[in-house]
């Protein structure tokens, strides 16, 4: 059964899509069975995965509106992971869902039919605490938060954590923080280092050890419809995302071992 991870931060330009696409590609190399869900109307995760958002037979919009089963909209990318693609139709989907019953549960219900086919499902969220993001957080087991180490990013993180707490009480009690990922990091920047230290002080082991640096090759990869792992595996960006995949896999192994020990203890009792 897949672990569903929402890649979310309401602040734009922090590396959400870059993280979603590259983590999907890195996990697929593990090899893991991975589905990437593009919930952003910009469709950047779709294009960055090598799929043309203008030529989709079906998209995540059709799935959210119950017009197409998720299995019929999913396509396989050139890098070996599956994609539920997105495009500008998602803007219309959000408007149509505003008055729909159970509107926050649409994605969760849609993914139930395909969840058993994957080890990980990653959801690329739009840069806003919108109905689409709420759908992702309701469907997810955990949230991965990419953020730049700057002052305003800390404020945005606080707002996101408040939203997660509110949502846990109403729609998804089991939702947890997968981790906070420091992106576009420049070790020469004193403020970045100070914010990084503050993050570790407040969140401890919830801050991933992996740090994604500013990297030209990482910025170039999407224009070629590739992840950084496929575009230049030897680059610093690729090394970082392969490292992140390793951390995500280690977290999952620890959870599985903990669940196994709990089951053994209950059986013995």
GICOR-V639340 format. One record per residue. RES is the residue in one small letter. D_FIRST is the distance of its C-alpha to the first C-alpha in Angstrom with 1 decimal. Layout:
RES | D_FIRST
RES | D_FIRST
//
This chain:
x | 0.0
x | 3.8
x | 6.7
x | 9.3
x | 12.8
x | 16.0
x | 18.9
x | 21.8
x | 25.5
x | 28.1
x | 30.6
x | 30.9
x | 31.6
x | 29.5
x | 27.2
x | 24.1
x | 23.9
x | 25.0
x | 22.3
x | 19.5
x | 20.8
x | 21.6
x | 18.5
x | 16.6
x | 19.2
x | 19.2
x | 15.5
x | 15.9
x | 18.9
x | 17.0
x | 15.6
x | 12.1
x | 10.6
x | 11.4
x | 12.3
x | 15.2
x | 16.3
x | 20.1
x | 21.3
x | 24.7
x | 27.6
x | 29.2
x | 26.6
x | 27.1
x | 23.5
x | 23.9
x | 27.3
x | 26.3
x | 23.6
x | 26.4
x | 26.0
x | 29.1
x | 28.3
x | 31.6
x | 30.6
x | 27.4
x | 27.1
x | 24.6
x | 23.0
x | 20.8
x | 24.0
x | 24.0
x | 20.4
x | 21.3
x | 24.4
x | 22.7
x | 24.8
x | 22.2
x | 18.6
x | 16.2
x | 15.8
x | 19.6
x | 19.9
x | 17.6
x | 19.7
x | 19.3
x | 21.2
x | 23.8
x | 21.9
x | 18.9
x | 16.2
x | 15.6
x | 17.3
x | 17.7
x | 21.3
x | 23.6
x | 27.4
x | 30.2
x | 29.3
x | 26.9
x | 30.1
x | 31.1
x | 27.7
x | 28.0
x | 31.5
x | 30.6
x | 27.8
x | 30.2
x | 31.5
x | 28.5
x | 27.1
x | 23.8
x | 24.0
x | 21.7
x | 18.8
x | 19.0
x | 16.4
x | 13.8
x | 14.7
x | 14.7
x | 11.2
x | 9.8
x | 11.0
x | 9.4
x | 6.0
x | 4.6
x | 7.3
x | 6.6
x | 6.3
x | 8.3
x | 9.9
x | 13.4
x | 15.9
x | 19.6
x | 21.6
x | 25.3
x | 27.9
x | 28.6
x | 27.2
x | 27.2
x | 25.5
x | 23.1
x | 22.2
x | 21.8
x | 19.4
x | 17.3
x | 17.7
x | 16.9
x | 13.5
x | 12.7
x | 11.5
x | 14.4
x | 17.3
x | 18.8
x | 22.5
x | 24.7
x | 28.4
x | 31.8
x | 33.9
x | 36.6
x | 38.0
x | 36.8
x | 33.2
x | 33.3
x | 34.5
x | 31.6
x | 29.1
x | 30.8
x | 30.5
x | 26.8
x | 26.2
x | 28.4
x | 26.3
x | 23.1
x | 24.9
x | 26.2
x | 22.9
x | 21.3
x | 24.2
x | 23.9
x | 20.5
x | 17.7
x | 18.7
x | 15.7
x | 16.2
x | 17.4
x | 19.0
x | 17.0
x | 20.5
x | 23.7
x | 24.6
x | 28.3
x | 29.1
x | 32.4
x | 33.8
x | 37.4
x | 38.6
x | 42.1
x | 41.6
x | 42.7
x | 41.0
x | 37.6
x | 38.0
x | 39.1
x | 36.2
x | 33.8
x | 35.5
x | 35.3
x | 31.5
x | 31.1
x | 33.5
x | 31.6
x | 28.0
x | 28.3
x | 25.2
x | 23.3
x | 25.3
x | 23.8
x | 26.3
x | 25.9
x | 28.6
x | 28.7
x | 32.4
x | 34.5
x | 34.5
x | 36.3
x | 34.1
x | 31.0
x | 33.0
x | 34.1
x | 30.8
x | 29.7
x | 33.1
x | 32.3
x | 28.9
x | 27.2
x | 25.2
x | 27.3
x | 25.5
x | 26.7
x | 30.0
x | 31.3
x | 29.0
x | 32.0
x | 32.5
x | 32.0
x | 29.4
x | 27.3
x | 27.6
x | 26.5
x | 23.3
x | 22.5
x | 23.2
x | 20.9
x | 18.0
x | 19.0
x | 19.0
x | 15.6
x | 14.3
x | 16.6
x | 15.4
x | 11.8
x | 13.5
x | 15.7
x | 13.2
x | 11.5
x | 15.2
x | 16.2
x | 13.8
x | 14.9
x | 18.5
x | 18.3
x | 17.2
x | 20.0
x | 22.4
x | 21.8
x | 22.2
x | 25.4
x | 26.7
//
